[in-house]
Amino acid sequence: MLMKMMFVMIMMLGTLISISSYSWINIWIGLEMNLLAFIPLINMDNFKQSAEVSMKYFLVQATASLFIMFAFLMTFIENNSLEQLSPTSNFIFNCSILMKMGAAPFHMWYPNVAMGLSWMNNILLMTWQKIAPMILIMYNFNMNLFFCMIILISMTISGLSIWNQTDMKKILALSSINHMGWMMAMMFLNQSLWIMYFIVYFFLTTNLILVLNNYKINSTYELAMLFNTNKSTKFFFFLNLMSLGGVPPFLGFFPKWMALKILLENEMYFLAFLMIFLTLLSLFIYIRIMVQSMVFKISEKKNTFKNSKLYFIYFINWVNILGLTIFTIILNVY
């Protein structure tokens, strides 16, 4: 446990170094600290595929880091300075960062790695590990045709790939790629709105994974069987799925609502339409999980509150239910 805490602290320190540095070299060092701290956390899972997953993750991240350093060297050779990346180096840098965070079309490694991790490490992969790459893209972000294509490709591939999936880790990984598209769009529209979107996404994803980890659920079938014996967990889990999909009146709808509002104000009607349509593809799998569980007869067992962790999970779910109301009040006040 102490070793895990130490590596988590090093990983967080690496992220903070990357997002707070003015030097490109220090940014690269922070990313490497983050990588080298996350690898031991993967191996501590003691899964059969832990070694394979850690090797896949290392190779992808090391390749991306190599291209980042190559972009820095190209800029230094061309300008004899690293103050500002040249256009070619900027393109290489952006592609490398997109590879690091698993955005399409550099996403092929992401679902496979997620399937081989424990649920708790998946929380880190799907949330914390996105912070540094996202902020670095935000520093270097220019809403052009390239990033518009990345946004649409990420949402299209995740929306189509999630169909017929039964592994919950892969479903949440593909859902994460879909949310990356929304977050990259937010960077162009409003940076503070991106931060709010990420906080809501962090909150909802962590809540879902805590439930899945608590009951050791890995597939949609196991999830349906759990719901057959625990009606309250079924109710709250469905609310979180709908919230993650952006269905009103839940908390996850609020950042999408604000994003669409700003998109329409900027007359980006076509992009707004495509983002809504592609999000509906991801919502299909959530509805399928709900329908699949409804075919089972519910026979709730007594004493379902034995595990003290459930109190915390249920509290978070009530915050999710009331979240949209609270956010709306705050928005109207300020």
C-alpha positions in Angstrom: 0.0 0.0 0.0 2.8 2.4 0.9 4.5 1.7 -2.5 1.3 2.3 -4.3 0.9 5.7 -2.6 4.5 6.6 -3.4 4.0 5.9 -7.1 0.7 7.7 -7.2 2.3 10.8 -5.7 5.2 10.6 -8.2 2.6 10.3 -11.0 0.7 13.3 -9.8 4.0 15.3 -9.4 4.9 14.5 -13.0 1.5 15.8 -14.2 1.9 19.0 -12.1 5.4 19.6 -13.5 4.2 19.2 -17.1 1.2 21.6 -16.8 3.1 24.2 -14.8 6.4 24.4 -16.7 7.5 27.1 -19.1 10.2 24.9 -20.7 9.5 22.3 -23.2 12.2 20.0 -21.8 10.6 20.2 -18.3 7.2 19.4 -19.8 8.8 16.3 -21.4 10.4 15.3 -18.1 7.1 15.6 -16.3 5.4 13.3 -18.8 8.2 10.7 -18.4 7.8 10.9 -14.6 4.1 10.2 -15.0 4.8 7.3 -17.3 7.5 5.6 -15.2 5.3 5.9 -12.1 2.2 4.4 -13.7 4.0 1.3 -15.0 4.7 -0.1 -11.5 1.0 0.5 -10.6 -0.1 -1.7 -13.5 2.3 -4.5 -12.5 1.0 -4.3 -8.9 -2.4 -5.6 -10.1 -1.1 -9.1 -10.3 -3.4 -10.0 -13.2 -2.3 -12.6 -15.7 -2.0 -10.0 -18.4 -0.4 -7.3 -16.2 3.1 -7.7 -17.8 1.7 -7.6 -21.3 -0.5 -4.6 -20.6 2.4 -2.7 -19.0 4.6 -3.4 -22.0 1.9 -2.2 -24.4 1.4 0.9 -22.4 5.1 1.6 -22.2 5.8 1.1 -25.9 3.0 3.4 -26.9 3.9 6.1 -24.4 7.6 5.8 -25.1 7.0 6.1 -28.9 4.9 9.2 -28.3 7.6 10.7 -26.1 10.2 9.9 -28.8 8.2 11.9 -31.3 7.8 14.8 -28.9 11.5 15.0 -28.4 12.0 14.8 -32.2 9.6 17.8 -32.6 11.7 19.7 -30.1 14.9 18.9 -31.9 13.4 19.9 -35.3 12.4 23.3 -33.8 15.8 23.8 -32.3 17.6 23.0 -35.5 15.3 25.3 -37.6 15.2 28.2 -35.1 18.1 27.6 -32.8 15.5 28.1 -30.0 12.6 26.2 -28.3 10.5 29.3 -27.5 7.9 28.4 -30.2 7.4 25.2 -32.2 7.6 25.4 -35.9 4.4 24.4 -37.9 5.8 20.9 -38.8 7.0 20.4 -35.2 3.7 21.6 -33.9 1.9 19.0 -36.0 4.2 16.2 -34.7 3.8 17.4 -31.1 0.0 17.4 -31.3 -0.2 13.9 -32.9 2.1 12.6 -30.1 0.0 14.1 -27.4 -3.2 12.7 -29.0 -1.4 9.3 -29.0 -0.5 9.6 -25.3 -4.1 10.2 -24.3 -5.7 7.7 -26.7 -7.7 10.0 -28.9 -8.7 8.6 -32.3 -7.2 7.7 -34.8 -4.3 7.0 -32.3 -6.6 5.0 -30.0 -6.1 1.3 -30.9 -4.0 0.6 -27.8 -6.4 2.4 -25.4 -9.3 -0.1 -25.1 -6.9 -3.1 -25.0 -4.9 -1.6 -22.2 -8.1 -0.7 -20.2 -9.3 -4.3 -20.4 -6.1 -5.5 -18.8 -6.1 -3.1 -15.9 -7.8 -3.3 -12.5 -10.8 -1.0 -12.0 -8.9 1.3 -9.7 -6.1 1.8 -12.3 -8.8 2.4 -14.9 -9.9 5.4 -12.9 -6.4 6.8 -13.2 -6.1 5.9 -16.9 -9.5 7.4 -17.9 -9.2 10.6 -15.7 -5.9 11.6 -14.2 -3.8 10.4 -17.2 -5.7 12.8 -19.5 -5.0 16.0 -17.5 -1.4 16.7 -18.7 -2.0 15.8 -22.4 -5.3 17.8 -22.5 -3.7 20.9 -20.9 -0.7 20.7 -23.2 -3.0 20.6 -26.2 -4.9 23.5 -24.8 -1.7 25.5 -24.5 -0.9 24.7 -28.2 -4.5 24.6 -29.5 -5.7 26.2 -32.7 -9.2 25.1 -33.9 -8.4 24.2 -37.5 -9.5 21.5 -39.9 -7.1 19.0 -38.2 -8.6 19.3 -34.8 -12.2 19.3 -36.2 -11.4 16.0 -37.9 -9.9 14.6 -34.7 -13.0 15.5 -32.8 -15.3 13.9 -35.3 -13.2 10.8 -35.8 -12.9 10.3 -32.0 -16.7 10.5 -31.6 -17.4 8.4 -34.7 -15.0 5.5 -34.0 -16.0 5.3 -30.3 -19.7 5.5 -31.2 -19.5 2.6 -33.8 -17.0 0.5 -31.8 -19.1 0.5 -28.7 -21.9 -1.4 -30.4 -22.1 -5.2 -29.5 -19.5 -4.8 -26.7 -20.1 -6.7 -23.5 -16.9 -6.0 -21.6 -17.6 -3.0 -19.2 -13.9 -1.9 -19.2 -13.9 -1.6 -23.0 -17.3 0.1 -23.0 -16.1 2.8 -20.5 -12.8 3.1 -22.5 -14.6 3.8 -25.7 -17.0 6.2 -23.9 -13.9 8.0 -22.7 -12.7 8.5 -26.3 -16.1 9.9 -27.1 -15.9 12.4 -24.2 -12.4 13.4 -25.4 -14.1 14.8 -28.6 -16.4 16.9 -26.5 -13.5 18.1 -24.3 -11.3 19.1 -27.3 -14.3 21.1 -28.7 -14.6 22.8 -25.3 -11.0 24.0 -25.5 -11.7 26.0 -28.5 -15.0 27.4 -27.2 -14.2 28.2 -23.5 -11.3 26.9 -21.4 -13.2 27.3 -18.1 -16.0 25.3 -19.7 -13.5 22.5 -20.5 -12.4 22.4 -16.9 -16.0 22.1 -15.8 -16.7 19.3 -18.3 -13.7 17.4 -17.1 -14.7 17.7 -13.5 -18.2 16.3 -14.2 -16.7 13.5 -16.4 -14.2 12.7 -13.6 -17.0 12.6 -11.0 -19.4 10.4 -13.1 -16.7 7.9 -14.3 -15.2 7.5 -10.9 -18.7 6.8 -9.4 -19.5 4.2 -12.0 -16.1 2.4 -11.6 -16.4 2.4 -7.8 -19.7 0.5 -8.2 -18.2 -1.9 -10.7 -15.1 -2.5 -8.5 -17.2 -2.9 -5.4 -19.2 -5.8 -7.0 -16.3 -7.2 -9.1 -18.3 -6.6 -12.3 -16.5 -7.0 -15.7 -19.3 -7.8 -18.2 -22.8 -6.6 -19.0 -24.1 -10.1 -18.1 -22.6 -9.9 -14.6 -24.1 -6.4 -14.3 -27.5 -7.7 -15.2 -27.3 -10.6 -12.7 -26.3 -8.1 -10.0 -29.3 -5.9 -10.8 -31.4 -9.0 -10.4 -30.6 -9.0 -6.6 -30.1 -5.3 -5.8 -32.8 -3.0 -7.0 -31.3 0.2 -5.4 -27.9 -0.3 -7.0 -29.7 -0.9 -10.3 -31.6 2.4 -10.0 -28.6 4.5 -9.2 -26.3 2.8 -11.7 -28.8 3.5 -14.5 -29.0 7.2 -13.4 -25.2 7.4 -13.7 -25.2 5.8 -17.1 -27.8 8.2 -18.4 -25.9 11.1 -16.8 -22.7 10.0 -18.5 -24.5 9.8 -21.8 -25.7 13.4 -21.3 -29.4 12.7 -20.8 -31.4 15.5 -19.1 -32.1 16.3 -16.3 -28.9 14.7 -14.9 -25.6 16.3 -14.1 -23.8 15.0 -17.2 -26.3 17.0 -19.4 -25.1 20.4 -18.0 -21.7 20.7 -19.7 -23.1 19.3 -23.0 -25.9 21.8 -22.8 -23.4 24.7 -22.2 -21.2 23.4 -25.0 -24.0 23.3 -27.5 -25.2 26.7 -26.5 -21.7 28.2 -27.3 -21.4 26.2 -30.5 -24.7 27.6 -31.7 -23.8 31.1 -30.6 -20.7 30.8 -32.8 -22.8 29.6 -35.7 -21.1 26.1 -35.8 -24.4 24.4 -36.5 -23.1 21.5 -38.5 -20.5 20.5 -35.9 -23.1 20.8 -33.1 -25.5 18.5 -35.1 -22.7 15.9 -35.8 -21.6 15.9 -32.1 -25.2 15.3 -30.9 -25.8 12.5 -33.5 -22.5 10.7 -32.7 -23.2 10.9 -28.9 -26.5 9.1 -29.5 -24.5 6.2 -30.9 -22.7 5.8 -27.5 -26.0 6.2 -25.7 -27.3 3.1 -27.5 -25.1 0.8 -25.5 -26.3 2.3 -22.2 -29.9 1.8 -23.2 -29.1 -1.8 -24.2 -27.6 -2.5 -20.8 -30.8 -1.2 -19.2 -33.0 -3.3 -21.4 -30.9 -6.4 -20.9 -31.2 -6.1 -17.1 -35.0 -5.5 -17.3 -35.7 -8.9 -18.7 -34.6 -10.5 -15.3 -37.1 -10.8 -12.6 -36.1 -8.6 -9.6 -35.9 -10.4 -6.3 -34.1 -8.0 -4.0 -32.2 -9.6 -1.1 -32.4 -8.3 2.4 -29.4 -6.6 4.1 -27.9 -5.1 1.0 -26.3 -2.3 3.0 -23.7 -4.5 4.7 -20.8 -3.0 2.9 -20.0 0.5 4.3 -18.7 1.6 0.9 -22.2 1.6 -0.5 -23.2 4.5 1.7 -20.5 6.7 0.0 -21.6 5.4 -3.4 -25.3 6.2 -2.8 -24.3 9.7 -1.5 -22.5 10.4 -4.7 -25.5 9.2 -6.7 -27.8 11.6 -4.9 -25.4 14.4 -5.7 -25.6 13.4 -9.4 -29.4 13.5 -9.3 -29.4 17.0 -7.7 -26.4 18.2 -9.6 -28.2 19.8 -12.6 -30.5 21.7 -10.3 -27.5 23.0 -8.3 -25.5 24.0 -11.3 -28.5 25.8 -12.9 -29.0 27.8 -9.7 -25.3 28.7 -9.6 -25.3 29.7 -13.3 -28.4 32.0 -12.8 -26.9 33.6 -9.7 -23.5 34.4 -11.3 
